[in-house]
Amino acid sequence: MSSHWLSRSLVLLFVAFASVGLWAQGGDPAAGKVIFKNYCGACHNKDMKTDMTGPALGGVEERWADYPREDLHEWIRNSQGLIASGHPHAVELWEKWKPVQMSSFPNLTDEDIENVLAFIEQEYTKQPVVAQGPAGTAGGEAKADYSWLYWVIFVVLAVVAVVLSRLIARMKYLAELKAGNTDAKMPAFGQMFRSKAFLTFFSFFVIAWLSFTVINRAINLGRQQGYQPEQPIKFSHATHAGLHKIDCKFCHDGARRSKHSVIPSANTCMNCHRAIKVGSTYGTAELTKIFASIGYDPSTDSYIENYDQLSQEEIEKIYTKWMRDQYMVANGSFDAIGETTVKQQWEDIVSSLTNETKDKIQGPIEWVRVHNLPDHVYYNHSQHVTVGKLECQTCHGPIEEMEVVRQYAPLSMGWCVNCHRQTEVAAFKDNPYYQSYHRLHEELASGKRSKVTVEDIGGTECQKCHY
């Protein structure tokens, strides 16, 4: 009997471990959370249920259950290698998601992979959070919608106002009858809308609605999460920062040394595109816009003298010749299709480099601003990038995967404050600038605290971000 009980207990114990994903892998979800944030979070949604740049990761172990555990490990470390070997499930995933390639992580150990798999399982199976709280949410998280509650309150108050108005009218009518006024009449229902009670309620509602609308719009200034405007030049961050691995700070040089990250000038583009004159995706269509804005003649590999004084017709001759020559190189001859192509490209150049306030092709490229904080907010890029050691992706998301840049994060005050509460101060112990925080150093030395966050050194004080 005891042997049967022991066998049954072991079976139940196996089921319990397997149900929470601990039997097979024995991973640590807490350690896996850090790995997921550093390696996976840029491409995979952290709710584990929604596709993003990469597929939803919830249930990944079940999808690989027909193959050895080592195959899943190899897929995470080097997906392209497993695809090249002809692995059936790897090839199936590639056919579904190509040309998006999963990054290789050869430095991840088996323990690291089991930890992140445990975290994925934990997040996938937990109950969803309905509300995120008043402080706001991080990029991509949804907040609960309470707009229905306002309508319920409005209807209740409207009913209360109607009832009170009728009661007051009824009481006045009865009081006049009691006073002996036989000519007294009960006011008609329509007269209620001219009563003092109704007009008071209506005025209160209008003032409350206007106040809510104005305040809500003011709070949402600059918080156009997902905003993705079309730019005058089809510049692909996926090609430059992703495929060619160009450091963000090579073009946005101000991010490491000033308040603004700065929009790179055409001179920065010319560091590379004086050699690369034909684009891999659009050919001459987009790069010629850069040449035309700055006055560079790719045919002669030289800058045009007195370019700002040339007429549009003179500029057109220079760049249409260049586009015709390149069309002939690519196709062997210049035909009617080539003539149409060059004409369309030139018209696009003119429309992209001129507008209602800029009637000349010559001059700076007027990019459309994506991120725009309110004027009363102080933000310093160098303080976060150089001092805080933050990666650009922390606020701007997986920029190296974006063909067209979009606002990734909400950039709300709550979002910033939460980051300051969670982010550890870089090199706090070794940076002489922080030596004056004696109490914090003592608490670190004694083991009373394990880290110092930005909030601990005053990062949530109003004056830090507001003048």
LUMBA-290072 format. One line per field, with one value per residue (C-alpha): residue number from 1; residue in one letter; x, y, z. Coordinates in steps of 0.05 Angstrom, whole numbers, plus 5000, padded with zeros to 4 digits. Layout:
% residues N
num <- c(NUM, ...) $
residuo <- c(A, ...) $
xx <- c(X, ...) $
yy <- c(Y, ...) $
zz <- c(Z, ...) $
This chain:
% residues 467
num <- c(1, 2, 3, 4, 5, 6, 7, 8, 9, 10, 11, 12, 13, 14, 15, 16, 17, 18, 19, 20, 21, 22, 23, 24, 25, 26, 27, 28, 29, 30, 31, 32, 33, 34, 35, 36, 37, 38, 39, 40, 41, 42, 43, 44, 45, 46, 47, 48, 49, 50, 51, 52, 53, 54, 55, 56, 57, 58, 59, 60, 61, 62, 63, 64, 65, 66, 67, 68, 69, 70, 71, 72, 73, 74, 75, 76, 77, 78, 79, 80, 81, 82, 83, 84, 85, 86, 87, 88, 89, 90, 91, 92, 93, 94, 95, 96, 97, 98, 99, 100, 101, 102, 103, 104, 105, 106, 107, 108, 109, 110, 111, 112, 113, 114, 115, 116, 117, 118, 119, 120, 121, 122, 123, 124, 125, 126, 127, 128, 129, 130, 131, 132, 133, 134, 135, 136, 137, 138, 139, 140, 141, 142, 143, 144, 145, 146, 147, 148, 149, 150, 151, 152, 153, 154, 155, 156, 157, 158, 159, 160, 161, 162, 163, 164, 165, 166, 167, 168, 169, 170, 171, 172, 173, 174, 175, 176, 177, 178, 179, 180, 181, 182, 183, 184, 185, 186, 187, 188, 189, 190, 191, 192, 193, 194, 195, 196, 197, 198, 199, 200, 201, 202, 203, 204, 205, 206, 207, 208, 209, 210, 211, 212, 213, 214, 215, 216, 217, 218, 219, 220, 221, 222, 223, 224, 225, 226, 227, 228, 229, 230, 231, 232, 233, 234, 235, 236, 237, 238, 239, 240, 241, 242, 243, 244, 245, 246, 247, 248, 249, 250, 251, 252, 253, 254, 255, 256, 257, 258, 259, 260, 261, 262, 263, 264, 265, 266, 267, 268, 269, 270, 271, 272, 273, 274, 275, 276, 277, 278, 279, 280, 281, 282, 283, 284, 285, 286, 287, 288, 289, 290, 291, 292, 293, 294, 295, 296, 297, 298, 299, 300, 301, 302, 303, 304, 305, 306, 307, 308, 309, 310, 311, 312, 313, 314, 315, 316, 317, 318, 319, 320, 321, 322, 323, 324, 325, 326, 327, 328, 329, 330, 331, 332, 333, 334, 335, 336, 337, 338, 339, 340, 341, 342, 343, 344, 345, 346, 347, 348, 349, 350, 351, 352, 353, 354, 355, 356, 357, 358, 359, 360, 361, 362, 363, 364, 365, 366, 367, 368, 369, 370, 371, 372, 373, 374, 375, 376, 377, 378, 379, 380, 381, 382, 383, 384, 385, 386, 387, 388, 389, 390, 391, 392, 393, 394, 395, 396, 397, 398, 399, 400, 401, 402, 403, 404, 405, 406, 407, 408, 409, 410, 411, 412, 413, 414, 415, 416, 417, 418, 419, 420, 421, 422, 423, 424, 425, 426, 427, 428, 429, 430, 431, 432, 433, 434, 435, 436, 437, 438, 439, 440, 441, 442, 443, 444, 445, 446, 447, 448, 449, 450, 451, 452, 453, 454, 455, 456, 457, 458, 459, 460, 461, 462, 463, 464, 465, 466, 467) $
residuo <- c(M, S, S, H, W, L, S, R, S, L, V, L, L, F, V, A, F, A, S, V, G, L, W, A, Q, G, G, D, P, A, A, G, K, V, I, F, K, N, Y, C, G, A, C, H, N, K, D, M, K, T, D, M, T, G, P, A, L, G, G, V, E, E, R, W, A, D, Y, P, R, E, D, L, H, E, W, I, R, N, S, Q, G, L, I, A, S, G, H, P, H, A, V, E, L, W, E, K, W, K, P, V, Q, M, S, S, F, P, N, L, T, D, E, D, I, E, N, V, L, A, F, I, E, Q, E, Y, T, K, Q, P, V, V, A, Q, G, P, A, G, T, A, G, G, E, A, K, A, D, Y, S, W, L, Y, W, V, I, F, V, V, L, A, V, V, A, V, V, L, S, R, L, I, A, R, M, K, Y, L, A, E, L, K, A, G, N, T, D, A, K, M, P, A, F, G, Q, M, F, R, S, K, A, F, L, T, F, F, S, F, F, V, I, A, W, L, S, F, T, V, I, N, R, A, I, N, L, G, R, Q, Q, G, Y, Q, P, E, Q, P, I, K, F, S, H, A, T, H, A, G, L, H, K, I, D, C, K, F, C, H, D, G, A, R, R, S, K, H, S, V, I, P, S, A, N, T, C, M, N, C, H, R, A, I, K, V, G, S, T, Y, G, T, A, E, L, T, K, I, F, A, S, I, G, Y, D, P, S, T, D, S, Y, I, E, N, Y, D, Q, L, S, Q, E, E, I, E, K, I, Y, T, K, W, M, R, D, Q, Y, M, V, A, N, G, S, F, D, A, I, G, E, T, T, V, K, Q, Q, W, E, D, I, V, S, S, L, T, N, E, T, K, D, K, I, Q, G, P, I, E, W, V, R, V, H, N, L, P, D, H, V, Y, Y, N, H, S, Q, H, V, T, V, G, K, L, E, C, Q, T, C, H, G, P, I, E, E, M, E, V, V, R, Q, Y, A, P, L, S, M, G, W, C, V, N, C, H, R, Q, T, E, V, A, A, F, K, D, N, P, Y, Y, Q, S, Y, H, R, L, H, E, E, L, A, S, G, K, R, S, K, V, T, V, E, D, I, G, G, T, E, C, Q, K, C, H, Y) $
xx <- c(5000, 5056, 5092, 5029, 5021, 5095, 5088, 5025, 5059, 5118, 5072, 5034, 5100, 5123, 5059, 5064, 5136, 5120, 5060, 5103, 5159, 5210, 5220, 5253, 5294, 5300, 5310, 5308, 5255, 5287, 5354, 5317, 5282, 5349, 5371, 5305, 5311, 5383, 5377, 5304, 5262, 5280, 5246, 5197, 5136, 5143, 5070, 5093, 5027, 5032, 5077, 5124, 5186, 5194, 5141, 5106, 5150, 5095, 5091, 5159, 5179, 5116, 5130, 5199, 5176, 5184, 5258, 5317, 5325, 5394, 5361, 5322, 5387, 5422, 5365, 5371, 5447, 5452, 5387, 5418, 5466, 5409, 5371, 5432, 5436, 5366, 5332, 5257, 5228, 5282, 5270, 5194, 5204, 5251, 5200, 5148, 5189, 5242, 5277, 5278, 5337, 5343, 5407, 5459, 5478, 5537, 5556, 5492, 5504, 5455, 5437, 5424, 5377, 5339, 5332, 5302, 5256, 5231, 5217, 5179, 5136, 5123, 5101, 5060, 5019, 5007, 4942, 4941, 4944, 4881, 4907, 4977, 4967, 4968, 5042, 5037, 5064, 5126, 5130, 5081, 5040, 4966, 4929, 4858, 4805, 4757, 4721, 4657, 4658, 4652, 4589, 4559, 4572, 4542, 4478, 4471, 4480, 4430, 4378, 4390, 4383, 4316, 4289, 4311, 4281, 4214, 4215, 4229, 4173, 4126, 4143, 4132, 4065, 4042, 4066, 4026, 3963, 3973, 3979, 3911, 3931, 3878, 3906, 3973, 3992, 4044, 4098, 4100, 4158, 4188, 4194, 4245, 4298, 4290, 4295, 4352, 4370, 4376, 4415, 4462, 4474, 4484, 4533, 4572, 4575, 4600, 4654, 4676, 4678, 4718, 4766, 4777, 4788, 4837, 4877, 4878, 4901, 4955, 4980, 4982, 5025, 5083, 5056, 5039, 5065, 5069, 5074, 5109, 5110, 5135, 5202, 5228, 5281, 5268, 5324, 5326, 5353, 5346, 5398, 5446, 5442, 5419, 5451, 5514, 5520, 5533, 5535, 5477, 5525, 5565, 5507, 5473, 5538, 5504, 5474, 5541, 5561, 5500, 5428, 5403, 5421, 5419, 5394, 5455, 5471, 5481, 5556, 5551, 5515, 5570, 5623, 5598, 5557, 5613, 5636, 5567, 5529, 5475, 5429, 5417, 5341, 5322, 5381, 5390, 5320, 5336, 5411, 5406, 5362, 5422, 5468, 5418, 5409, 5483, 5506, 5549, 5557, 5565, 5584, 5648, 5657, 5661, 5620, 5588, 5615, 5563, 5511, 5463, 5458, 5438, 5367, 5323, 5331, 5407, 5404, 5356, 5405, 5461, 5422, 5379, 5443, 5470, 5406, 5405, 5478, 5464, 5402, 5444, 5496, 5443, 5402, 5450, 5409, 5364, 5293, 5224, 5218, 5283, 5258, 5195, 5236, 5284, 5226, 5189, 5253, 5266, 5195, 5202, 5267, 5234, 5173, 5217, 5266, 5217, 5154, 5111, 5167, 5227, 5223, 5294, 5323, 5388, 5392, 5382, 5336, 5274, 5262, 5196, 5205, 5182, 5198, 5174, 5175, 5135, 5174, 5172, 5209, 5285, 5319, 5393, 5418, 5490, 5468, 5433, 5479, 5548, 5538, 5481, 5509, 5440, 5433, 5392, 5343, 5323, 5279, 5275, 5263, 5294, 5313, 5361, 5300, 5258, 5252, 5213, 5226, 5167, 5158, 5168, 5156, 5100, 5151, 5102, 5124, 5102, 5144, 5206, 5195, 5187, 5253, 5288, 5260, 5285, 5351, 5415, 5465, 5523, 5591, 5564, 5619, 5677, 5654, 5685, 5624, 5582, 5631, 5590, 5533, 5564, 5501, 5489, 5562, 5557, 5493, 5525, 5586, 5545, 5500, 5438, 5425, 5448, 5443, 5432, 5378, 5370, 5312, 5360, 5403, 5345, 5323, 5249, 5253, 5210, 5267, 5309, 5264, 5225, 5258) $
yy <- c(5000, 5048, 5030, 5047, 5112, 5130, 5115, 5157, 5214, 5213, 5216, 5275, 5310, 5300, 5330, 5389, 5404, 5395, 5442, 5500, 5483, 5465, 5390, 5393, 5455, 5474, 5547, 5609, 5658, 5716, 5706, 5692, 5760, 5796, 5754, 5765, 5841, 5842, 5794, 5781, 5841, 5884, 5835, 5794, 5819, 5810, 5788, 5724, 5721, 5775, 5775, 5834, 5836, 5763, 5712, 5707, 5663, 5632, 5557, 5554, 5491, 5455, 5474, 5443, 5382, 5334, 5349, 5340, 5394, 5409, 5431, 5486, 5508, 5510, 5549, 5603, 5606, 5604, 5600, 5611, 5553, 5507, 5530, 5517, 5446, 5432, 5422, 5415, 5460, 5512, 5515, 5520, 5580, 5613, 5605, 5638, 5697, 5711, 5756, 5775, 5739, 5721, 5748, 5696, 5690, 5642, 5666, 5640, 5578, 5520, 5548, 5617, 5588, 5546, 5608, 5650, 5592, 5589, 5664, 5657, 5601, 5642, 5703, 5663, 5626, 5681, 5720, 5784, 5850, 5891, 5959, 5987, 6042, 6117, 6124, 6102, 6043, 6024, 6022, 5973, 5960, 5975, 6014, 5999, 6041, 6074, 6119, 6079, 6099, 6172, 6159, 6118, 6176, 6225, 6184, 6175, 6250, 6266, 6220, 6250, 6320, 6302, 6269, 6326, 6377, 6341, 6333, 6407, 6426, 6378, 6405, 6477, 6457, 6423, 6482, 6531, 6487, 6483, 6558, 6564, 6580, 6544, 6569, 6532, 6484, 6429, 6451, 6412, 6364, 6409, 6467, 6427, 6444, 6518, 6506, 6530, 6459, 6434, 6495, 6487, 6414, 6429, 6484, 6439, 6384, 6431, 6461, 6391, 6364, 6423, 6419, 6345, 6353, 6410, 6377, 6309, 6340, 6379, 6316, 6279, 6332, 6296, 6227, 6204, 6132, 6096, 6161, 6143, 6200, 6193, 6227, 6267, 6213, 6139, 6129, 6058, 6049, 5974, 5980, 6029, 6011, 5939, 5909, 5951, 5959, 6034, 6062, 6109, 6161, 6163, 6201, 6228, 6254, 6303, 6246, 6234, 6306, 6353, 6361, 6344, 6282, 6327, 6310, 6293, 6341, 6319, 6325, 6266, 6225, 6243, 6209, 6144, 6163, 6197, 6126, 6091, 6129, 6079, 6051, 5976, 5984, 6048, 6057, 6130, 6152, 6169, 6182, 6234, 6274, 6280, 6300, 6352, 6383, 6393, 6406, 6345, 6320, 6244, 6242, 6283, 6265, 6339, 6393, 6444, 6515, 6570, 6516, 6559, 6607, 6554, 6552, 6490, 6476, 6475, 6429, 6383, 6374, 6353, 6301, 6273, 6260, 6222, 6181, 6165, 6142, 6096, 6068, 6051, 6017, 5974, 5958, 5964, 6018, 6077, 6064, 6093, 6059, 6091, 6160, 6151, 6127, 6186, 6235, 6205, 6206, 6279, 6299, 6262, 6299, 6366, 6349, 6322, 6380, 6438, 6459, 6520, 6554, 6527, 6540, 6520, 6450, 6473, 6474, 6428, 6368, 6383, 6318, 6309, 6308, 6244, 6255, 6321, 6333, 6392, 6457, 6454, 6387, 6385, 6325, 6317, 6262, 6264, 6256, 6191, 6164, 6184, 6188, 6138, 6089, 6077, 6046, 6085, 6026, 6036, 6095, 6089, 6014, 5967, 6024, 5979, 5941, 6000, 6017, 6080, 6109, 6110, 6135, 6070, 6093, 6137, 6188, 6205, 6231, 6166, 6126, 6168, 6166, 6091, 6085, 6129, 6085, 6021, 6041, 6031, 6089, 6070, 6062, 6092, 6063, 6084, 6151, 6208, 6251, 6208, 6206, 6258, 6208, 6179, 6145, 6107, 6084, 6060, 6022, 5989, 5969, 5940, 5901, 5940, 5957, 5922, 5980, 6055, 6077, 6145, 6159, 6150, 6209, 6255, 6232, 6239, 6311, 6359, 6407, 6354, 6353, 6418, 6485) $
zz <- c(5000, 5018, 4953, 4913, 4950, 4937, 4863, 4858, 4895, 4848, 4787, 4817, 4833, 4761, 4735, 4782, 4761, 4687, 4692, 4714, 4666, 4720, 4709, 4641, 4648, 4721, 4701, 4745, 4719, 4756, 4721, 4656, 4661, 4657, 4598, 4562, 4572, 4546, 4488, 4469, 4489, 4428, 4380, 4421, 4458, 4533, 4541, 4505, 4468, 4414, 4353, 4345, 4301, 4321, 4339, 4406, 4450, 4493, 4482, 4448, 4486, 4463, 4391, 4396, 4437, 4378, 4374, 4422, 4474, 4445, 4379, 4415, 4449, 4382, 4351, 4404, 4398, 4322, 4284, 4215, 4227, 4244, 4183, 4139, 4167, 4140, 4207, 4189, 4243, 4235, 4160, 4172, 4218, 4168, 4112, 4155, 4181, 4128, 4112, 4187, 4218, 4291, 4322, 4342, 4416, 4419, 4488, 4521, 4564, 4572, 4640, 4611, 4559, 4610, 4654, 4597, 4578, 4650, 4649, 4583, 4612, 4675, 4636, 4586, 4639, 4690, 4694, 4653, 4690, 4679, 4701, 4701, 4753, 4747, 4735, 4663, 4625, 4587, 4511, 4481, 4546, 4545, 4599, 4622, 4588, 4638, 4589, 4600, 4673, 4655, 4615, 4672, 4720, 4670, 4661, 4737, 4749, 4693, 4724, 4793, 4765, 4731, 4794, 4839, 4792, 4791, 4867, 4877, 4829, 4864, 4933, 4910, 4880, 4944, 4986, 4945, 4951, 5026, 5028, 4995, 4924, 4885, 4819, 4830, 4774, 4771, 4721, 4656, 4645, 4591, 4639, 4678, 4626, 4644, 4718, 4761, 4782, 4710, 4686, 4745, 4729, 4655, 4669, 4717, 4665, 4610, 4655, 4679, 4608, 4582, 4640, 4631, 4556, 4562, 4618, 4582, 4517, 4554, 4588, 4522, 4488, 4454, 4473, 4403, 4414, 4347, 4307, 4242, 4191, 4120, 4111, 4051, 4040, 4050, 4100, 4128, 4199, 4187, 4131, 4164, 4238, 4229, 4167, 4166, 4242, 4240, 4311, 4326, 4353, 4288, 4256, 4318, 4347, 4394, 4436, 4471, 4483, 4485, 4504, 4434, 4393, 4331, 4262, 4219, 4163, 4091, 4103, 4151, 4097, 4048, 4092, 4063, 4002, 3965, 3954, 3955, 3902, 3883, 3937, 3947, 3950, 3912, 3865, 3848, 3871, 3944, 3945, 3890, 3938, 3984, 3927, 3902, 3971, 3982, 3911, 3898, 3827, 3829, 3756, 3767, 3841, 3860, 3893, 3846, 3851, 3865, 3871, 3911, 3851, 3799, 3772, 3779, 3704, 3711, 3771, 3734, 3676, 3724, 3762, 3706, 3668, 3727, 3733, 3658, 3660, 3719, 3685, 3624, 3668, 3701, 3638, 3580, 3544, 3556, 3532, 3543, 3610, 3631, 3609, 3651, 3710, 3708, 3701, 3761, 3803, 3787, 3804, 3871, 3885, 3873, 3917, 3973, 3976, 3966, 4001, 4017, 4056, 4016, 3942, 3925, 3919, 3949, 4024, 4085, 4081, 4123, 4161, 4198, 4273, 4307, 4381, 4411, 4486, 4515, 4523, 4599, 4600, 4606, 4575, 4564, 4517, 4541, 4613, 4595, 4540, 4566, 4641, 4649, 4597, 4568, 4499, 4448, 4444, 4517, 4496, 4420, 4416, 4364, 4319, 4280, 4254, 4232, 4158, 4178, 4247, 4295, 4367, 4406, 4478, 4506, 4534, 4589, 4657, 4690, 4641, 4656, 4731, 4731, 4693, 4745, 4801, 4769, 4735, 4773, 4773, 4728, 4764, 4828, 4871, 4827, 4801, 4843, 4827, 4874, 4932, 4971, 4980, 5043, 5070, 5005, 5002, 5074, 5060, 4999, 5040, 5096, 5050, 5070, 4997, 4934, 4885, 4880, 4832, 4798, 4847, 4906, 4882, 4869, 4800, 4815, 4842, 4801, 4789, 4754, 4693, 4699, 4698) $
